[in-house]
Amino acid sequence: MTIIEIRPSQKFRGAWRAKEAPGVEPAFAGPTAKQDALEYARHRFGGRAGEIHVYDDAESAIEQTIPIDGRERR
């Protein structure tokens, strides 16, 4: 199963990253950074099933798990 993690960036203050695999974690900045990272993750599934794990601002816990059933095509 594919899992994409939405986490705050440790390198860039206020940015969020979508961690998909080692070396594949684009960062998003600005007032909609977290939402932009989440939308990126949704698009990356491309008909595959998996989950998106959204972490809190402190990156200490998962605040939301979004199941992707693989039937959505974007």
CHARMM internal coordinates of N, CA and C (Angstrom, degrees):
IC EDIT
DIST 1 N 1 CA 1.4377
DIST 1 CA 1 C 1.5272
ANGL 1 N 1 CA 1 C 108.75
DIST 1 C 2 N 1.3034
ANGL 1 CA 1 C 2 N 115.86
DIHE 1 N 1 CA 1 C 2 N 139.18
DIST 2 N 2 CA 1.4603
ANGL 1 C 2 N 2 CA 122.00
DIHE 1 CA 1 C 2 N 2 CA 178.27
DIST 2 CA 2 C 1.5263
ANGL 2 N 2 CA 2 C 109.61
DIHE 1 C 2 N 2 CA 2 C -84.93
DIST 2 C 3 N 1.3248
ANGL 2 CA 2 C 3 N 115.85
DIHE 2 N 2 CA 2 C 3 N 134.59
DIST 3 N 3 CA 1.4667
ANGL 2 C 3 N 3 CA 121.80
DIHE 2 CA 2 C 3 N 3 CA 175.79
DIST 3 CA 3 C 1.5219
ANGL 3 N 3 CA 3 C 107.53
DIHE 2 C 3 N 3 CA 3 C -128.23
DIST 3 C 4 N 1.3216
ANGL 3 CA 3 C 4 N 115.91
DIHE 3 N 3 CA 3 C 4 N 128.37
DIST 4 N 4 CA 1.4655
ANGL 3 C 4 N 4 CA 121.66
DIHE 3 CA 3 C 4 N 4 CA 174.35
DIST 4 CA 4 C 1.5266
ANGL 4 N 4 CA 4 C 106.70
DIHE 3 C 4 N 4 CA 4 C -115.04
DIST 4 C 5 N 1.3237
ANGL 4 CA 4 C 5 N 116.13
DIHE 4 N 4 CA 4 C 5 N 129.76
DIST 5 N 5 CA 1.4587
ANGL 4 C 5 N 5 CA 121.82
DIHE 4 CA 4 C 5 N 5 CA -178.57
DIST 5 CA 5 C 1.5277
ANGL 5 N 5 CA 5 C 110.44
DIHE 4 C 5 N 5 CA 5 C -103.67
DIST 5 C 6 N 1.3171
ANGL 5 CA 5 C 6 N 116.07
DIHE 5 N 5 CA 5 C 6 N 131.00
DIST 6 N 6 CA 1.4649
ANGL 5 C 6 N 6 CA 122.61
DIHE 5 CA 5 C 6 N 6 CA 175.08
DIST 6 CA 6 C 1.5249
ANGL 6 N 6 CA 6 C 105.79
DIHE 5 C 6 N 6 CA 6 C -101.45
DIST 6 C 7 N 1.3422
ANGL 6 CA 6 C 7 N 116.02
DIHE 6 N 6 CA 6 C 7 N 113.46
DIST 7 N 7 CA 1.4742
ANGL 6 C 7 N 7 CA 121.58
DIHE 6 CA 6 C 7 N 7 CA -175.47
DIST 7 CA 7 C 1.5264
ANGL 7 N 7 CA 7 C 110.37
DIHE 6 C 7 N 7 CA 7 C -132.77
DIST 7 C 8 N 1.3295
ANGL 7 CA 7 C 8 N 116.94
DIHE 7 N 7 CA 7 C 8 N 153.27
DIST 8 N 8 CA 1.4696
ANGL 7 C 8 N 8 CA 118.40
DIHE 7 CA 7 C 8 N 8 CA 173.04
DIST 8 CA 8 C 1.5243
ANGL 8 N 8 CA 8 C 109.22
DIHE 7 C 8 N 8 CA 8 C -67.19
DIST 8 C 9 N 1.3117
ANGL 8 CA 8 C 9 N 116.06
DIHE 8 N 8 CA 8 C 9 N 146.10
DIST 9 N 9 CA 1.4646
ANGL 8 C 9 N 9 CA 121.17
DIHE 8 CA 8 C 9 N 9 CA 179.23
DIST 9 CA 9 C 1.5209
ANGL 9 N 9 CA 9 C 109.69
DIHE 8 C 9 N 9 CA 9 C -77.10
DIST 9 C 10 N 1.3088
ANGL 9 CA 9 C 10 N 116.58
DIHE 9 N 9 CA 9 C 10 N 133.07
DIST 10 N 10 CA 1.4606
ANGL 9 C 10 N 10 CA 120.44
DIHE 9 CA 9 C 10 N 10 CA 176.04
DIST 10 CA 10 C 1.5240
ANGL 10 N 10 CA 10 C 110.58
DIHE 9 C 10 N 10 CA 10 C -83.90
DIST 10 C 11 N 1.3079
ANGL 10 CA 10 C 11 N 116.58
DIHE 10 N 10 CA 10 C 11 N -20.71
DIST 11 N 11 CA 1.4615
ANGL 10 C 11 N 11 CA 121.21
DIHE 10 CA 10 C 11 N 11 CA -176.98
DIST 11 CA 11 C 1.5336
ANGL 11 N 11 CA 11 C 112.40
DIHE 10 C 11 N 11 CA 11 C -87.07
DIST 11 C 12 N 1.3349
ANGL 11 CA 11 C 12 N 116.71
DIHE 11 N 11 CA 11 C 12 N -37.03
DIST 12 N 12 CA 1.4630
ANGL 11 C 12 N 12 CA 121.12
DIHE 11 CA 11 C 12 N 12 CA -176.33
DIST 12 CA 12 C 1.5225
ANGL 12 N 12 CA 12 C 110.10
DIHE 11 C 12 N 12 CA 12 C -120.90
DIST 12 C 13 N 1.3017
ANGL 12 CA 12 C 13 N 116.96
DIHE 12 N 12 CA 12 C 13 N 115.72
DIST 13 N 13 CA 1.4650
ANGL 12 C 13 N 13 CA 122.46
DIHE 12 CA 12 C 13 N 13 CA -178.59
DIST 13 CA 13 C 1.5317
ANGL 13 N 13 CA 13 C 110.30
DIHE 12 C 13 N 13 CA 13 C -61.47
DIST 13 C 14 N 1.3157
ANGL 13 CA 13 C 14 N 116.26
DIHE 13 N 13 CA 13 C 14 N 131.24
DIST 14 N 14 CA 1.4577
ANGL 13 C 14 N 14 CA 121.93
DIHE 13 CA 13 C 14 N 14 CA 178.14
DIST 14 CA 14 C 1.5242
ANGL 14 N 14 CA 14 C 114.38
DIHE 13 C 14 N 14 CA 14 C 83.81
DIST 14 C 15 N 1.3137
ANGL 14 CA 14 C 15 N 117.59
DIHE 14 N 14 CA 14 C 15 N -4.77
DIST 15 N 15 CA 1.4677
ANGL 14 C 15 N 15 CA 120.90
DIHE 14 CA 14 C 15 N 15 CA 179.77
DIST 15 CA 15 C 1.5251
ANGL 15 N 15 CA 15 C 110.02
DIHE 14 C 15 N 15 CA 15 C -94.24
DIST 15 C 16 N 1.3153
ANGL 15 CA 15 C 16 N 115.66
DIHE 15 N 15 CA 15 C 16 N 157.62
DIST 16 N 16 CA 1.4591
ANGL 15 C 16 N 16 CA 123.06
DIHE 15 CA 15 C 16 N 16 CA 176.18
DIST 16 CA 16 C 1.5113
ANGL 16 N 16 CA 16 C 108.23
DIHE 15 C 16 N 16 CA 16 C -125.47
DIST 16 C 17 N 1.3381
ANGL 16 CA 16 C 17 N 116.61
DIHE 16 N 16 CA 16 C 17 N 148.99
DIST 17 N 17 CA 1.4593
ANGL 16 C 17 N 17 CA 120.56
DIHE 16 CA 16 C 17 N 17 CA -179.56
DIST 17 CA 17 C 1.5204
ANGL 17 N 17 CA 17 C 109.98
DIHE 16 C 17 N 17 CA 17 C -125.27
DIST 17 C 18 N 1.3182
ANGL 17 CA 17 C 18 N 114.98
DIHE 17 N 17 CA 17 C 18 N 150.70
DIST 18 N 18 CA 1.4658
ANGL 17 C 18 N 18 CA 122.39
DIHE 17 CA 17 C 18 N 18 CA 176.77
DIST 18 CA 18 C 1.5200
ANGL 18 N 18 CA 18 C 106.38
DIHE 17 C 18 N 18 CA 18 C -107.47
DIST 18 C 19 N 1.3237
ANGL 18 CA 18 C 19 N 116.69
DIHE 18 N 18 CA 18 C 19 N 99.72
DIST 19 N 19 CA 1.4618
ANGL 18 C 19 N 19 CA 121.73
DIHE 18 CA 18 C 19 N 19 CA -176.24
DIST 19 CA 19 C 1.5236
ANGL 19 N 19 CA 19 C 109.56
DIHE 18 C 19 N 19 CA 19 C -86.59
DIST 19 C 20 N 1.3221
ANGL 19 CA 19 C 20 N 115.10
DIHE 19 N 19 CA 19 C 20 N 109.10
DIST 20 N 20 CA 1.4603
ANGL 19 C 20 N 20 CA 121.38
DIHE 19 CA 19 C 20 N 20 CA -176.52
DIST 20 CA 20 C 1.5256
ANGL 20 N 20 CA 20 C 111.53
DIHE 19 C 20 N 20 CA 20 C -101.81
DIST 20 C 21 N 1.3123
ANGL 20 CA 20 C 21 N 116.57
DIHE 20 N 20 CA 20 C 21 N -42.31
DIST 21 N 21 CA 1.4636
ANGL 20 C 21 N 21 CA 123.08
DIHE 20 CA 20 C 21 N 21 CA -178.63
DIST 21 CA 21 C 1.5284
ANGL 21 N 21 CA 21 C 106.70
DIHE 20 C 21 N 21 CA 21 C -161.09
DIST 21 C 22 N 1.3299
ANGL 21 CA 21 C 22 N 118.22
DIHE 21 N 21 CA 21 C 22 N 166.13
DIST 22 N 22 CA 1.4658
ANGL 21 C 22 N 22 CA 119.17
DIHE 21 CA 21 C 22 N 22 CA 176.75
DIST 22 CA 22 C 1.5335
ANGL 22 N 22 CA 22 C 110.35
DIHE 21 C 22 N 22 CA 22 C -55.04
DIST 22 C 23 N 1.3222
ANGL 22 CA 22 C 23 N 115.30
DIHE 22 N 22 CA 22 C 23 N 124.85
DIST 23 N 23 CA 1.4581
ANGL 22 C 23 N 23 CA 120.73
DIHE 22 CA 22 C 23 N 23 CA -179.94
DIST 23 CA 23 C 1.5149
ANGL 23 N 23 CA 23 C 114.52
DIHE 22 C 23 N 23 CA 23 C 85.09
DIST 23 C 24 N 1.3301
ANGL 23 CA 23 C 24 N 117.77
DIHE 23 N 23 CA 23 C 24 N -6.25
DIST 24 N 24 CA 1.4676
ANGL 23 C 24 N 24 CA 121.57
DIHE 23 CA 23 C 24 N 24 CA 178.99
DIST 24 CA 24 C 1.5215
ANGL 24 N 24 CA 24 C 107.53
DIHE 23 C 24 N 24 CA 24 C -118.94
DIST 24 C 25 N 1.3214
ANGL 24 CA 24 C 25 N 115.96
DIHE 24 N 24 CA 24 C 25 N 85.25
DIST 25 N 25 CA 1.4578
ANGL 24 C 25 N 25 CA 120.25
DIHE 24 CA 24 C 25 N 25 CA 178.42
DIST 25 CA 25 C 1.5255
ANGL 25 N 25 CA 25 C 110.09
DIHE 24 C 25 N 25 CA 25 C -149.91
DIST 25 C 26 N 1.3395
ANGL 25 CA 25 C 26 N 116.20
DIHE 25 N 25 CA 25 C 26 N 78.06
DIST 26 N 26 CA 1.4512
ANGL 25 C 26 N 26 CA 119.71
DIHE 25 CA 25 C 26 N 26 CA 178.88
DIST 26 CA 26 C 1.5246
ANGL 26 N 26 CA 26 C 111.72
DIHE 25 C 26 N 26 CA 26 C -62.97
DIST 26 C 27 N 1.3154
ANGL 26 CA 26 C 27 N 116.13
DIHE 26 N 26 CA 26 C 27 N 145.25
DIST 27 N 27 CA 1.4654
ANGL 26 C 27 N 27 CA 122.24
DIHE 26 CA 26 C 27 N 27 CA 179.82
DIST 27 CA 27 C 1.5218
ANGL 27 N 27 CA 27 C 109.37
DIHE 26 C 27 N 27 CA 27 C -106.92
DIST 27 C 28 N 1.3132
ANGL 27 CA 27 C 28 N 115.70
DIHE 27 N 27 CA 27 C 28 N 146.72
DIST 28 N 28 CA 1.4561
ANGL 27 C 28 N 28 CA 123.00
DIHE 27 CA 27 C 28 N 28 CA -179.99
DIST 28 CA 28 C 1.5174
ANGL 28 N 28 CA 28 C 108.18
DIHE 27 C 28 N 28 CA 28 C -126.78
DIST 28 C 29 N 1.3245
ANGL 28 CA 28 C 29 N 117.15
DIHE 28 N 28 CA 28 C 29 N 135.89
DIST 29 N 29 CA 1.4600
ANGL 28 C 29 N 29 CA 122.16
DIHE 28 CA 28 C 29 N 29 CA -177.72
DIST 29 CA 29 C 1.5245
ANGL 29 N 29 CA 29 C 109.59
DIHE 28 C 29 N 29 CA 29 C -122.00
DIST 29 C 30 N 1.3032
ANGL 29 CA 29 C 30 N 114.97
DIHE 29 N 29 CA 29 C 30 N 166.37
DIST 30 N 30 CA 1.4563
ANGL 29 C 30 N 30 CA 120.80
DIHE 29 CA 29 C 30 N 30 CA 177.04
DIST 30 CA 30 C 1.5135
ANGL 30 N 30 CA 30 C 111.51
DIHE 29 C 30 N 30 CA 30 C 104.62
DIST 30 C 31 N 1.3249
ANGL 30 CA 30 C 31 N 116.21
DIHE 30 N 30 CA 30 C 31 N -179.64
DIST 31 N 31 CA 1.4631
ANGL 30 C 31 N 31 CA 120.62
DIHE 30 CA 30 C 31 N 31 CA -174.80
DIST 31 CA 31 C 1.5349
ANGL 31 N 31 CA 31 C 113.68
DIHE 30 C 31 N 31 CA 31 C -66.09
DIST 31 C 32 N 1.3226
ANGL 31 CA 31 C 32 N 117.89
DIHE 31 N 31 CA 31 C 32 N -21.94
DIST 32 N 32 CA 1.4732
ANGL 31 C 32 N 32 CA 120.83
DIHE 31 CA 31 C 32 N 32 CA -179.81
DIST 32 CA 32 C 1.5287
ANGL 32 N 32 CA 32 C 111.79
DIHE 31 C 32 N 32 CA 32 C -109.88
DIST 32 C 33 N 1.3190
ANGL 32 CA 32 C 33 N 117.33
DIHE 32 N 32 CA 32 C 33 N 24.41
DIST 33 N 33 CA 1.4711
ANGL 32 C 33 N 33 CA 121.80
DIHE 32 CA 32 C 33 N 33 CA -173.76
DIST 33 CA 33 C 1.5231
ANGL 33 N 33 CA 33 C 113.00
DIHE 32 C 33 N 33 CA 33 C -57.83
DIST 33 C 34 N 1.3126
ANGL 33 CA 33 C 34 N 117.37
DIHE 33 N 33 CA 33 C 34 N -46.15
DIST 34 N 34 CA 1.4659
ANGL 33 C 34 N 34 CA 120.35
DIHE 33 CA 33 C 34 N 34 CA -178.11
DIST 34 CA 34 C 1.5313
ANGL 34 N 34 CA 34 C 110.35
DIHE 33 C 34 N 34 CA 34 C -64.38
DIST 34 C 35 N 1.3103
ANGL 34 CA 34 C 35 N 116.74
DIHE 34 N 34 CA 34 C 35 N -44.37
DIST 35 N 35 CA 1.4668
ANGL 34 C 35 N 35 CA 121.42
DIHE 34 CA 34 C 35 N 35 CA 178.84
DIST 35 CA 35 C 1.5286
ANGL 35 N 35 CA 35 C 110.69
DIHE 34 C 35 N 35 CA 35 C -65.35
DIST 35 C 36 N 1.3250
ANGL 35 CA 35 C 36 N 117.31
DIHE 35 N 35 CA 35 C 36 N -39.11
DIST 36 N 36 CA 1.4674
ANGL 35 C 36 N 36 CA 120.89
DIHE 35 CA 35 C 36 N 36 CA 178.16
DIST 36 CA 36 C 1.5281
ANGL 36 N 36 CA 36 C 110.80
DIHE 35 C 36 N 36 CA 36 C -63.37
DIST 36 C 37 N 1.3225
ANGL 36 CA 36 C 37 N 117.52
DIHE 36 N 36 CA 36 C 37 N -41.09
DIST 37 N 37 CA 1.4661
ANGL 36 C 37 N 37 CA 121.52
DIHE 36 CA 36 C 37 N 37 CA 178.30
DIST 37 CA 37 C 1.5260
ANGL 37 N 37 CA 37 C 110.16
DIHE 36 C 37 N 37 CA 37 C -65.01
DIST 37 C 38 N 1.3156
ANGL 37 CA 37 C 38 N 116.98
DIHE 37 N 37 CA 37 C 38 N -38.74
DIST 38 N 38 CA 1.4551
ANGL 37 C 38 N 38 CA 121.57
DIHE 37 CA 37 C 38 N 38 CA 178.86
DIST 38 CA 38 C 1.5303
ANGL 38 N 38 CA 38 C 111.00
DIHE 37 C 38 N 38 CA 38 C -66.05
DIST 38 C 39 N 1.3054
ANGL 38 CA 38 C 39 N 118.00
DIHE 38 N 38 CA 38 C 39 N -43.18
DIST 39 N 39 CA 1.4640
ANGL 38 C 39 N 39 CA 121.39
DIHE 38 CA 38 C 39 N 39 CA 177.92
DIST 39 CA 39 C 1.5273
ANGL 39 N 39 CA 39 C 111.25
DIHE 38 C 39 N 39 CA 39 C -64.82
DIST 39 C 40 N 1.3184
ANGL 39 CA 39 C 40 N 116.75
DIHE 39 N 39 CA 39 C 40 N -39.81
DIST 40 N 40 CA 1.4698
ANGL 39 C 40 N 40 CA 120.66
DIHE 39 CA 39 C 40 N 40 CA 175.70
DIST 40 CA 40 C 1.5331
ANGL 40 N 40 CA 40 C 109.73
DIHE 39 C 40 N 40 CA 40 C -57.69
DIST 40 C 41 N 1.3330
ANGL 40 CA 40 C 41 N 116.35
DIHE 40 N 40 CA 40 C 41 N -46.57
DIST 41 N 41 CA 1.4650
ANGL 40 C 41 N 41 CA 120.88
DIHE 40 CA 40 C 41 N 41 CA -178.90
DIST 41 CA 41 C 1.5245
ANGL 41 N 41 CA 41 C 111.08
DIHE 40 C 41 N 41 CA 41 C -61.47
DIST 41 C 42 N 1.3209
ANGL 41 CA 41 C 42 N 117.00
DIHE 41 N 41 CA 41 C 42 N -44.55
DIST 42 N 42 CA 1.4734
ANGL 41 C 42 N 42 CA 120.20
DIHE 41 CA 41 C 42 N 42 CA 178.84
DIST 42 CA 42 C 1.5269
ANGL 42 N 42 CA 42 C 111.32
DIHE 41 C 42 N 42 CA 42 C -57.74
DIST 42 C 43 N 1.3102
ANGL 42 CA 42 C 43 N 117.00
DIHE 42 N 42 CA 42 C 43 N -42.21
DIST 43 N 43 CA 1.4717
ANGL 42 C 43 N 43 CA 121.25
DIHE 42 CA 42 C 43 N 43 CA -178.75
DIST 43 CA 43 C 1.5259
ANGL 43 N 43 CA 43 C 112.18
DIHE 42 C 43 N 43 CA 43 C -69.29
DIST 43 C 44 N 1.3096
ANGL 43 CA 43 C 44 N 118.04
DIHE 43 N 43 CA 43 C 44 N -29.30
DIST 44 N 44 CA 1.4641
ANGL 43 C 44 N 44 CA 121.57
DIHE 43 CA 43 C 44 N 44 CA -176.82
DIST 44 CA 44 C 1.5228
ANGL 44 N 44 CA 44 C 113.73
DIHE 43 C 44 N 44 CA 44 C -69.02
DIST 44 C 45 N 1.3162
ANGL 44 CA 44 C 45 N 118.33
DIHE 44 N 44 CA 44 C 45 N -19.18
DIST 45 N 45 CA 1.4626
ANGL 44 C 45 N 45 CA 119.67
DIHE 44 CA 44 C 45 N 45 CA -178.13
DIST 45 CA 45 C 1.5253
ANGL 45 N 45 CA 45 C 112.18
DIHE 44 C 45 N 45 CA 45 C -71.61
DIST 45 C 46 N 1.3105
ANGL 45 CA 45 C 46 N 118.84
DIHE 45 N 45 CA 45 C 46 N -34.98
DIST 46 N 46 CA 1.4558
ANGL 45 C 46 N 46 CA 122.15
DIHE 45 CA 45 C 46 N 46 CA 174.19
DIST 46 CA 46 C 1.5232
ANGL 46 N 46 CA 46 C 115.44
DIHE 45 C 46 N 46 CA 46 C 48.07
DIST 46 C 47 N 1.3106
ANGL 46 CA 46 C 47 N 118.18
DIHE 46 N 46 CA 46 C 47 N 44.53
DIST 47 N 47 CA 1.4541
ANGL 46 C 47 N 47 CA 121.09
DIHE 46 CA 46 C 47 N 47 CA 177.98
DIST 47 CA 47 C 1.5202
ANGL 47 N 47 CA 47 C 114.04
DIHE 46 C 47 N 47 CA 47 C 93.84
DIST 47 C 48 N 1.3256
ANGL 47 CA 47 C 48 N 117.78
DIHE 47 N 47 CA 47 C 48 N -3.10
DIST 48 N 48 CA 1.4696
ANGL 47 C 48 N 48 CA 121.00
DIHE 47 CA 47 C 48 N 48 CA 176.79
DIST 48 CA 48 C 1.5287
ANGL 48 N 48 CA 48 C 109.60
DIHE 47 C 48 N 48 CA 48 C -91.85
DIST 48 C 49 N 1.3182
ANGL 48 CA 48 C 49 N 115.08
DIHE 48 N 48 CA 48 C 49 N 156.31
DIST 49 N 49 CA 1.4625
ANGL 48 C 49 N 49 CA 120.48
DIHE 48 CA 48 C 49 N 49 CA 177.23
DIST 49 CA 49 C 1.5252
ANGL 49 N 49 CA 49 C 109.72
DIHE 48 C 49 N 49 CA 49 C -89.88
DIST 49 C 50 N 1.3183
ANGL 49 CA 49 C 50 N 116.04
DIHE 49 N 49 CA 49 C 50 N 155.45
DIST 50 N 50 CA 1.4608
ANGL 49 C 50 N 50 CA 121.21
DIHE 49 CA 49 C 50 N 50 CA 177.62
DIST 50 CA 50 C 1.5071
ANGL 50 N 50 CA 50 C 111.18
DIHE 49 C 50 N 50 CA 50 C 168.94
DIST 50 C 51 N 1.3169
ANGL 50 CA 50 C 51 N 115.91
DIHE 50 N 50 CA 50 C 51 N -159.21
DIST 51 N 51 CA 1.4653
ANGL 50 C 51 N 51 CA 121.45
DIHE 50 CA 50 C 51 N 51 CA -179.54
DIST 51 CA 51 C 1.5220
ANGL 51 N 51 CA 51 C 110.45
DIHE 50 C 51 N 51 CA 51 C -141.00
DIST 51 C 52 N 1.3248
ANGL 51 CA 51 C 52 N 114.22
DIHE 51 N 51 CA 51 C 52 N 151.11
DIST 52 N 52 CA 1.4532
ANGL 51 C 52 N 52 CA 121.67
DIHE 51 CA 51 C 52 N 52 CA 171.00
DIST 52 CA 52 C 1.5239
ANGL 52 N 52 CA 52 C 105.96
DIHE 51 C 52 N 52 CA 52 C -112.52
DIST 52 C 53 N 1.3315
ANGL 52 CA 52 C 53 N 116.56
DIHE 52 N 52 CA 52 C 53 N 125.74
DIST 53 N 53 CA 1.4614
ANGL 52 C 53 N 53 CA 121.74
DIHE 52 CA 52 C 53 N 53 CA 176.61
DIST 53 CA 53 C 1.5229
ANGL 53 N 53 CA 53 C 107.65
DIHE 52 C 53 N 53 CA 53 C -106.12
DIST 53 C 54 N 1.3201
ANGL 53 CA 53 C 54 N 116.51
DIHE 53 N 53 CA 53 C 54 N 119.70
DIST 54 N 54 CA 1.4597
ANGL 53 C 54 N 54 CA 122.12
DIHE 53 CA 53 C 54 N 54 CA 179.96
DIST 54 CA 54 C 1.5224
ANGL 54 N 54 CA 54 C 108.04
DIHE 53 C 54 N 54 CA 54 C -104.09
DIST 54 C 55 N 1.3223
ANGL 54 CA 54 C 55 N 116.51
DIHE 54 N 54 CA 54 C 55 N 119.75
DIST 55 N 55 CA 1.4650
ANGL 54 C 55 N 55 CA 122.13
DIHE 54 CA 54 C 55 N 55 CA -178.73
DIST 55 CA 55 C 1.5191
ANGL 55 N 55 CA 55 C 110.73
DIHE 54 C 55 N 55 CA 55 C -89.73
DIST 55 C 56 N 1.3257
ANGL 55 CA 55 C 56 N 116.17
DIHE 55 N 55 CA 55 C 56 N 160.28
DIST 56 N 56 CA 1.4643
ANGL 55 C 56 N 56 CA 121.26
DIHE 55 CA 55 C 56 N 56 CA 177.04
DIST 56 CA 56 C 1.5305
ANGL 56 N 56 CA 56 C 109.85
DIHE 55 C 56 N 56 CA 56 C -77.48
DIST 56 C 57 N 1.3239
ANGL 56 CA 56 C 57 N 116.19
DIHE 56 N 56 CA 56 C 57 N 174.91
DIST 57 N 57 CA 1.4630
ANGL 56 C 57 N 57 CA 121.47
DIHE 56 CA 56 C 57 N 57 CA -177.20
DIST 57 CA 57 C 1.5236
ANGL 57 N 57 CA 57 C 113.26
DIHE 56 C 57 N 57 CA 57 C -60.56
DIST 57 C 58 N 1.3157
ANGL 57 CA 57 C 58 N 117.48
DIHE 57 N 57 CA 57 C 58 N -29.72
DIST 58 N 58 CA 1.4659
ANGL 57 C 58 N 58 CA 121.15
DIHE 57 CA 57 C 58 N 58 CA -179.91
DIST 58 CA 58 C 1.5288
ANGL 58 N 58 CA 58 C 111.80
DIHE 57 C 58 N 58 CA 58 C -86.43
DIST 58 C 59 N 1.3194
ANGL 58 CA 58 C 59 N 116.25
DIHE 58 N 58 CA 58 C 59 N -5.43
DIST 59 N 59 CA 1.4640
ANGL 58 C 59 N 59 CA 122.74
DIHE 58 CA 58 C 59 N 59 CA -179.79
DIST 59 CA 59 C 1.5321
ANGL 59 N 59 CA 59 C 111.78
DIHE 58 C 59 N 59 CA 59 C 61.61
DIST 59 C 60 N 1.3328
ANGL 59 CA 59 C 60 N 115.31
DIHE 59 N 59 CA 59 C 60 N 26.95
DIST 60 N 60 CA 1.4644
ANGL 59 C 60 N 60 CA 120.02
DIHE 59 CA 59 C 60 N 60 CA -176.62
DIST 60 CA 60 C 1.5216
ANGL 60 N 60 CA 60 C 113.52
DIHE 59 C 60 N 60 CA 60 C -98.06
DIST 60 C 61 N 1.3323
ANGL 60 CA 60 C 61 N 116.64
DIHE 60 N 60 CA 60 C 61 N -19.91
DIST 61 N 61 CA 1.4617
ANGL 60 C 61 N 61 CA 119.56
DIHE 60 CA 60 C 61 N 61 CA -177.93
DIST 61 CA 61 C 1.5236
ANGL 61 N 61 CA 61 C 110.37
DIHE 60 C 61 N 61 CA 61 C -153.15
DIST 61 C 62 N 1.3200
ANGL 61 CA 61 C 62 N 115.16
DIHE 61 N 61 CA 61 C 62 N 154.85
DIST 62 N 62 CA 1.4661
ANGL 61 C 62 N 62 CA 120.46
DIHE 61 CA 61 C 62 N 62 CA 174.27
DIST 62 CA 62 C 1.5243
ANGL 62 N 62 CA 62 C 107.26
DIHE 61 C 62 N 62 CA 62 C -78.29
DIST 62 C 63 N 1.3335
ANGL 62 CA 62 C 63 N 116.82
DIHE 62 N 62 CA 62 C 63 N 122.08
DIST 63 N 63 CA 1.4572
ANGL 62 C 63 N 63 CA 119.88
DIHE 62 CA 62 C 63 N 63 CA 179.66
DIST 63 CA 63 C 1.5206
ANGL 63 N 63 CA 63 C 112.00
DIHE 62 C 63 N 63 CA 63 C -93.58
DIST 63 C 64 N 1.3469
ANGL 63 CA 63 C 64 N 117.05
DIHE 63 N 63 CA 63 C 64 N -18.30
DIST 64 N 64 CA 1.4564
ANGL 63 C 64 N 64 CA 120.17
DIHE 63 CA 63 C 64 N 64 CA -179.35
DIST 64 CA 64 C 1.5221
ANGL 64 N 64 CA 64 C 109.19
DIHE 63 C 64 N 64 CA 64 C -156.17
DIST 64 C 65 N 1.3291
ANGL 64 CA 64 C 65 N 116.27
DIHE 64 N 64 CA 64 C 65 N 138.38
DIST 65 N 65 CA 1.4563
ANGL 64 C 65 N 65 CA 122.23
DIHE 64 CA 64 C 65 N 65 CA 172.75
DIST 65 CA 65 C 1.5208
ANGL 65 N 65 CA 65 C 106.77
DIHE 64 C 65 N 65 CA 65 C -118.51
DIST 65 C 66 N 1.3317
ANGL 65 CA 65 C 66 N 116.39
DIHE 65 N 65 CA 65 C 66 N 125.37
DIST 66 N 66 CA 1.4539
ANGL 65 C 66 N 66 CA 121.27
DIHE 65 CA 65 C 66 N 66 CA -178.21
DIST 66 CA 66 C 1.5258
ANGL 66 N 66 CA 66 C 108.06
DIHE 65 C 66 N 66 CA 66 C -113.56
DIST 66 C 67 N 1.3406
ANGL 66 CA 66 C 67 N 117.96
DIHE 66 N 66 CA 66 C 67 N 110.68
DIST 67 N 67 CA 1.4664
ANGL 66 C 67 N 67 CA 119.85
DIHE 66 CA 66 C 67 N 67 CA 178.11
DIST 67 CA 67 C 1.5379
ANGL 67 N 67 CA 67 C 109.98
DIHE 66 C 67 N 67 CA 67 C -76.77
DIST 67 C 68 N 1.3073
ANGL 67 CA 67 C 68 N 115.96
DIHE 67 N 67 CA 67 C 68 N 139.79
DIST 68 N 68 CA 1.4633
ANGL 67 C 68 N 68 CA 122.47
DIHE 67 CA 67 C 68 N 68 CA 176.17
DIST 68 CA 68 C 1.5266
ANGL 68 N 68 CA 68 C 105.37
DIHE 67 C 68 N 68 CA 68 C -116.25
DIST 68 C 69 N 1.3248
ANGL 68 CA 68 C 69 N 116.91
DIHE 68 N 68 CA 68 C 69 N 118.60
DIST 69 N 69 CA 1.4673
ANGL 68 C 69 N 69 CA 119.67
DIHE 68 CA 68 C 69 N 69 CA -173.82
DIST 69 CA 69 C 1.5241
ANGL 69 N 69 CA 69 C 113.38
DIHE 68 C 69 N 69 CA 69 C -86.55
DIST 69 C 70 N 1.3146
ANGL 69 CA 69 C 70 N 117.77
DIHE 69 N 69 CA 69 C 70 N -6.35
DIST 70 N 70 CA 1.4635
ANGL 69 C 70 N 70 CA 119.93
DIHE 69 CA 69 C 70 N 70 CA 177.13
DIST 70 CA 70 C 1.5063
ANGL 70 N 70 CA 70 C 114.27
DIHE 69 C 70 N 70 CA 70 C 89.00
DIST 70 C 71 N 1.3220
ANGL 70 CA 70 C 71 N 117.93
DIHE 70 N 70 CA 70 C 71 N -3.53
DIST 71 N 71 CA 1.4661
ANGL 70 C 71 N 71 CA 120.27
DIHE 70 CA 70 C 71 N 71 CA -179.99
DIST 71 CA 71 C 1.5182
ANGL 71 N 71 CA 71 C 112.67
DIHE 70 C 71 N 71 CA 71 C -90.55
DIST 71 C 72 N 1.3180
ANGL 71 CA 71 C 72 N 116.40
DIHE 71 N 71 CA 71 C 72 N -14.95
DIST 72 N 72 CA 1.4756
ANGL 71 C 72 N 72 CA 119.45
DIHE 71 CA 71 C 72 N 72 CA -179.90
DIST 72 CA 72 C 1.5172
ANGL 72 N 72 CA 72 C 109.74
DIHE 71 C 72 N 72 CA 72 C -80.24
DIST 72 C 73 N 1.2933
ANGL 72 CA 72 C 73 N 115.97
DIHE 72 N 72 CA 72 C 73 N 132.39
DIST 73 N 73 CA 1.4674
ANGL 72 C 73 N 73 CA 121.41
DIHE 72 CA 72 C 73 N 73 CA 174.33
DIST 73 CA 73 C 1.5086
ANGL 73 N 73 CA 73 C 107.02
DIHE 72 C 73 N 73 CA 73 C -121.80
DIST 73 C 74 N 1.3203
ANGL 73 CA 73 C 74 N 116.06
DIHE 73 N 73 CA 73 C 74 N 130.06
DIST 74 N 74 CA 1.4676
ANGL 73 C 74 N 74 CA 120.19
DIHE 73 CA 73 C 74 N 74 CA -178.70
DIST 74 CA 74 C 1.4851
ANGL 74 N 74 CA 74 C 110.05
DIHE 73 C 74 N 74 CA 74 C -120.04
END
COOR INIT
IC SEED 1 N 1 CA 1 C
IC BUILD
